[in-house]
Amino acid sequence: MKRQIHIQIHTDRILAKTLEPLLRDLQRQIPDIRFDHQPTYINLDTPPLDNKQVSVVWWEVLEPLVTPGASPSLRSSSIITIQGQDGWNDYQLLHHYCPKDDKIDQLPRDN
């Protein structure tokens, strides 16, 4: 089963000078990522990923950017979700800029 990861960056929560380098870095690390610029947010969607690719994108690219102690750029401005077994009907919340600890889902390393 292939799943997509969705990242929503709220542009009012990130410094403009850090946004473009962050977007370039994500585009370099996640081939074929799609961007949708809106006035107050940017949506980024990965292509459909198999379980191994999901694990790499989350644990090696995104999770280090949102973990406590990381640069605040993505951590303090984004919401990151992933499709569940039933697509977006049962998505998992992997990160929220204003987290409620009991609401954040944990993605296993061996997805």
C-alpha positions as CSV (number, residue, x, y, z in Angstrom):
1,M,0.0,0.0,0.0
2,K,1.3,3.4,-0.9
3,R,0.6,6.5,1.2
4,Q,1.2,10.2,1.0
5,I,2.6,12.6,3.6
6,H,1.0,16.0,3.7
7,I,2.9,19.0,5.2
8,Q,1.1,22.3,5.8
9,I,3.4,25.3,6.6
10,H,1.6,28.3,8.1
11,T,3.5,31.2,6.6
12,D,2.6,33.6,9.4
13,R,4.5,31.3,11.8
14,I,7.8,31.2,10.0
15,L,10.4,33.9,9.2
16,A,10.4,34.7,5.5
17,K,14.2,34.4,5.3
18,T,14.0,30.8,6.5
19,L,11.0,29.7,4.4
20,E,12.7,29.6,0.9
21,P,15.8,27.7,2.1
22,L,13.5,25.2,3.9
23,L,11.4,24.7,0.8
24,R,14.5,24.2,-1.4
25,D,15.9,21.7,1.1
26,L,12.6,19.7,1.2
27,Q,12.4,19.7,-2.6
28,R,16.0,18.4,-2.8
29,Q,15.4,15.6,-0.2
30,I,12.0,14.5,-1.3
31,P,11.9,14.0,-5.1
32,D,8.6,14.9,-6.8
33,I,7.2,16.7,-3.8
34,R,4.3,19.0,-4.9
35,F,3.8,22.6,-3.6
36,D,0.6,24.5,-3.4
37,H,1.1,28.1,-2.3
38,Q,-1.9,29.8,-0.7
39,P,-2.0,33.3,0.9
40,T,-1.5,32.1,4.5
41,Y,-0.1,28.6,4.1
42,I,1.8,26.3,1.8
43,N,0.7,22.7,1.2
44,L,3.4,20.1,0.3
45,D,2.4,16.6,-0.7
46,T,4.8,13.7,-1.3
47,P,4.1,11.4,-4.2
48,P,2.6,8.1,-3.0
49,L,5.3,6.3,-1.0
50,D,5.7,2.6,-0.1
51,N,6.4,1.7,3.5
52,K,10.2,1.9,3.2
53,Q,10.0,5.4,1.5
54,V,7.6,6.6,4.2
55,S,10.0,5.5,6.9
56,V,12.9,7.3,5.2
57,V,11.0,10.5,4.5
58,W,9.6,10.7,8.1
59,W,12.6,9.5,10.2
60,E,15.5,10.8,8.1
61,V,14.0,14.1,6.6
62,L,11.0,15.4,8.5
63,E,11.2,14.1,12.1
64,P,14.7,15.6,12.7
65,L,13.2,19.0,11.6
66,V,10.4,18.9,14.1
67,T,11.9,17.2,17.1
68,P,12.4,19.4,20.2
69,G,15.7,21.2,20.0
70,A,15.6,21.4,16.2
71,S,15.6,24.7,14.4
72,P,12.1,26.3,15.0
73,S,11.4,26.8,11.2
74,L,9.3,23.7,10.4
75,R,8.7,22.7,14.1
76,S,6.9,25.9,14.9
77,S,5.0,26.5,11.7
78,S,3.7,23.1,10.4
79,I,1.2,20.4,10.6
80,I,2.3,17.0,9.2
81,T,-0.1,14.2,8.5
82,I,0.0,10.8,6.7
83,Q,-2.7,8.7,5.1
84,G,-3.9,5.8,7.1
85,Q,-5.1,2.4,6.0
86,D,-8.3,4.0,4.6
87,G,-6.5,6.9,2.8
88,W,-7.3,10.3,4.3
89,N,-10.4,9.0,6.1
90,D,-8.2,7.7,9.0
91,Y,-5.1,9.9,8.6
92,Q,-2.5,10.1,11.4
93,L,-1.2,13.4,12.8
94,L,2.6,13.2,13.0
95,H,3.3,16.8,14.0
96,H,1.5,19.9,15.0
97,Y,3.0,23.3,15.7
98,C,0.8,23.5,18.8
99,P,0.7,19.9,20.0
100,K,-1.7,18.2,22.3
101,D,0.5,15.2,23.3
102,D,-2.3,12.7,23.4
103,K,-3.3,13.7,19.8
104,I,0.1,13.1,18.1
105,D,0.4,9.7,16.4
106,Q,3.7,7.8,16.5
107,L,4.9,6.3,13.2
108,P,6.8,3.1,13.8
109,R,10.4,3.0,12.5
110,D,9.8,-0.2,10.6
111,N,6.6,1.0,8.9
